[in-house]
């Protein structure tokens, strides 16, 4: 489906919540970053952005407001590569300004891609970023005449598809129980709606060896360590409520889809410190079982149906947008009370060999009014990045100290930004 000048596209079902709940404190923007061996050449990066955009035409859209829903409208706007001058994950969408929903910046050896969540999810953005980085490196070093295809050969129609609509209506056998209220992180917030970014890296092979010893996945292991880090900061009274982590699930692993838009679900896993002493060893078992159950086919189908049923409600569909915004914000506030923090694993990132030789590492993180841990890996480097609106960083300290206590060589850094921010 080729995006023409006057074409408009409905937001996918997951994207509809983001314009309603976005704020200065949490603008629902996430960032992918790639650290290169050499300083970035802006001219080559601009050419790479222009060329990559041709393969992802929906990324040339702007967000518009209708009477009943938001929608994407094609535009003739062209992204302009800029040096990094703003704090990370600053708001991108401004209802009063017609602008694209992503930005590409650079700082020294680093390329940044920031995306408003309305446009796509982490998997969709990663497809774009891999193509962008690969294109830049082949242009920059002129290794070959033709830039390689990265295996993402979806048609324009497949890229723009709303997969929630496609898989809505499949039957599941059971309904998950109602989520309880969760322990909420408290404390003073950073000034000026800023959040802290703390990045840690460990050798991937050593981390996977620890997981293999415990017979758990990487996500289960790090979720358990995060839960334990939170538990270490809880008072006796705090433990009356469970710690609940929200885990985004890439639904493309469970339903055939080539969509470059949002197609994810959220799974909650919990641990009750009131009935258990709580350490990493004790948390691993219950979390492993919850992940196994939560990733079952029945659970995935239920989440898609539950989400779609709300949006397909006839009353919801005919309600004007300002009223929808109000009730969606209210619903989001209710749901947020059932979560303590977030953990998101984007998994391994790969590039063609000639491009990979010029790259040190990748990183990913998102804006968050609370606490979130994002994970990704490249070659043998596992990157774990915390974003938090809270001044207190004891949870992050506990997390990385636990990894070091397991014998892992941990490198920690507060992520540097532009020269103006250093």
Secondary structure in CASP SS format (residue, H / E / C, confidence):
PFRMAT SS
TARGET T0000
AUTHOR 0000-0000-0000
METHOD secondary structure of the structure
MODEL  1
X C 1.00
X C 1.00
X C 1.00
X C 1.00
X C 1.00
X C 1.00
X C 1.00
X E 1.00
X E 1.00
X E 1.00
X C 1.00
X C 1.00
X C 1.00
X C 1.00
X H 1.00
X H 1.00
X H 1.00
X H 1.00
X H 1.00
X H 1.00
X H 1.00
X C 1.00
X C 1.00
X C 1.00
X C 1.00
X C 1.00
X C 1.00
X C 1.00
X E 1.00
X E 1.00
X E 1.00
X E 1.00
X E 1.00
X E 1.00
X E 1.00
X E 1.00
X C 1.00
X C 1.00
X C 1.00
X C 1.00
X C 1.00
X H 1.00
X H 1.00
X H 1.00
X H 1.00
X H 1.00
X H 1.00
X H 1.00
X H 1.00
X H 1.00
X H 1.00
X H 1.00
X H 1.00
X H 1.00
X H 1.00
X C 1.00
X H 1.00
X H 1.00
X H 1.00
X H 1.00
X E 1.00
X E 1.00
X E 1.00
X E 1.00
X E 1.00
X C 1.00
X C 1.00
X C 1.00
X C 1.00
X E 1.00
X E 1.00
X E 1.00
X E 1.00
X E 1.00
X C 1.00
X C 1.00
X C 1.00
X C 1.00
X C 1.00
X C 1.00
X C 1.00
X E 1.00
X E 1.00
X C 1.00
X C 1.00
X C 1.00
X C 1.00
X C 1.00
X C 1.00
X C 1.00
X C 1.00
X C 1.00
X C 1.00
X C 1.00
X C 1.00
X C 1.00
X C 1.00
X C 1.00
X C 1.00
X C 1.00
X C 1.00
X E 1.00
X E 1.00
X E 1.00
X E 1.00
X E 1.00
X E 1.00
X C 1.00
X C 1.00
X E 1.00
X E 1.00
X E 1.00
X E 1.00
X E 1.00
X E 1.00
X E 1.00
X C 1.00
X C 1.00
X C 1.00
X C 1.00
X C 1.00
X H 1.00
X H 1.00
X H 1.00
X H 1.00
X H 1.00
X H 1.00
X H 1.00
X H 1.00
X H 1.00
X H 1.00
X H 1.00
X H 1.00
X H 1.00
X H 1.00
X H 1.00
X H 1.00
X H 1.00
X H 1.00
X H 1.00
X H 1.00
X C 1.00
X C 1.00
X C 1.00
X C 1.00
X C 1.00
X C 1.00
X C 1.00
X C 1.00
X C 1.00
X C 1.00
X C 1.00
X C 1.00
X C 1.00
X C 1.00
X H 1.00
X H 1.00
X H 1.00
X H 1.00
X H 1.00
X C 1.00
X C 1.00
X H 1.00
X H 1.00
X H 1.00
X H 1.00
X H 1.00
X C 1.00
X C 1.00
X C 1.00
X C 1.00
X C 1.00
X C 1.00
X C 1.00
X C 1.00
X C 1.00
X C 1.00
X C 1.00
X C 1.00
X C 1.00
X C 1.00
X E 1.00
X C 1.00
X C 1.00
X C 1.00
X C 1.00
X C 1.00
X C 1.00
X E 1.00
X C 1.00
X H 1.00
X H 1.00
X H 1.00
X C 1.00
X C 1.00
X E 1.00
X E 1.00
X E 1.00
X E 1.00
X E 1.00
X E 1.00
X E 1.00
X E 1.00
X H 1.00
X H 1.00
X H 1.00
X H 1.00
X H 1.00
X H 1.00
X H 1.00
X H 1.00
X H 1.00
X H 1.00
X H 1.00
X C 1.00
X C 1.00
X C 1.00
X H 1.00
X H 1.00
X H 1.00
X H 1.00
X H 1.00
X H 1.00
X H 1.00
X H 1.00
X H 1.00
X H 1.00
X H 1.00
X H 1.00
X H 1.00
X H 1.00
X C 1.00
X C 1.00
X C 1.00
X C 1.00
X C 1.00
X C 1.00
X H 1.00
X H 1.00
X H 1.00
X C 1.00
X E 1.00
X E 1.00
X E 1.00
X E 1.00
X E 1.00
X E 1.00
X E 1.00
X E 1.00
X E 1.00
X H 1.00
X H 1.00
X H 1.00
X C 1.00
X C 1.00
X C 1.00
X C 1.00
X C 1.00
X C 1.00
X C 1.00
X C 1.00
X C 1.00
X C 1.00
X E 1.00
X E 1.00
X E 1.00
X E 1.00
X E 1.00
X E 1.00
X E 1.00
X E 1.00
X C 1.00
X C 1.00
X C 1.00
X C 1.00
X C 1.00
X C 1.00
X C 1.00
X C 1.00
X H 1.00
X H 1.00
X H 1.00
X H 1.00
X H 1.00
X H 1.00
X H 1.00
X H 1.00
X H 1.00
X H 1.00
X H 1.00
X H 1.00
X H 1.00
X H 1.00
X H 1.00
X C 1.00
X C 1.00
X H 1.00
X H 1.00
X H 1.00
X H 1.00
X H 1.00
X H 1.00
X H 1.00
X H 1.00
X H 1.00
X H 1.00
X H 1.00
X H 1.00
X H 1.00
X H 1.00
X H 1.00
X H 1.00
X C 1.00
X H 1.00
X H 1.00
X H 1.00
X H 1.00
X H 1.00
X C 1.00
X C 1.00
X H 1.00
X H 1.00
X H 1.00
X H 1.00
X H 1.00
X H 1.00
X H 1.00
X H 1.00
X H 1.00
X H 1.00
X H 1.00
X H 1.00
X H 1.00
X H 1.00
X H 1.00
X H 1.00
X C 1.00
X C 1.00
X C 1.00
X C 1.00
X E 1.00
X E 1.00
X E 1.00
X E 1.00
X E 1.00
X E 1.00
X E 1.00
X E 1.00
X E 1.00
X C 1.00
X C 1.00
X C 1.00
X H 1.00
X H 1.00
X H 1.00
X H 1.00
X C 1.00
X C 1.00
X E 1.00
X E 1.00
X E 1.00
X E 1.00
X E 1.00
X E 1.00
X E 1.00
X E 1.00
X C 1.00
X C 1.00
X C 1.00
X C 1.00
X E 1.00
X E 1.00
X E 1.00
X E 1.00
X E 1.00
X E 1.00
X E 1.00
X E 1.00
X C 1.00
X C 1.00
X E 1.00
X E 1.00
X E 1.00
X E 1.00
X E 1.00
X E 1.00
X E 1.00
X E 1.00
X C 1.00
X E 1.00
X C 1.00
X C 1.00
X C 1.00
X H 1.00
X H 1.00
X H 1.00
X H 1.00
X H 1.00
X H 1.00
X H 1.00
X H 1.00
X H 1.00
X H 1.00
X H 1.00
X H 1.00
X C 1.00
X C 1.00
X C 1.00
X C 1.00
X C 1.00
X E 1.00
X E 1.00
X E 1.00
X E 1.00
X C 1.00
X C 1.00
X C 1.00
X C 1.00
X C 1.00
X C 1.00
X C 1.00
X C 1.00
END
